[in-house]
Amino acid sequence: MFRKVSKRTLQLATLCAALAERVAGCAQVDSFDDIQNAIASSLPNEVVLLCPFSVVRGDENAVGLPVRQNGVKVICAKDKVDDKCEIKGEARHLEIMGDGVTVLGFDFIGSKKGAIAVINGRGTSIIDCNFQE
């Protein structure tokens, strides 16, 4: 029998999985390029743990950051209730092209192009994310 699981339970389970994979700590984010570099340097089925941040994506015509690695988990490492992982700006923020990708705990603000596009990304999970105009 299947039981409905809350988003918070899924978030905790994913964070536990990150710890089990011996993630040393979260990556510091000072710009959108830092997010891009962290994701681009990840391997399939790896956890990308990002420290809380707030960045602005300046170019409204930019394409979304490509997430091509199958099974990668991109997680915001929130310690406190008011921690955020905010990506602001009018451009698309992410383009998911890998299968089984998980995006957890992000705040996408102001995108007029659709904050996340899933392009041939089967089994994508977007968990505990906020989308604001």
Beta strands, then each sheet from edge to edge (+ up, - down):
strand 1: 47-50
strand 2: 53-56
strand 3: 65-67
strand 4: 73-76
strand 5: 85-88
strand 6: 94-96
strand 7: 102-104
strand 8: 107-109
strand 9: 116-118
strand 10: 125-127
strand 11: 130-132
sheet 1: 1+ 4+ 7+ 10+
sheet 2: 2+ 5+ 8+ 11+
sheet 3: 3+ 6+ 9+
end
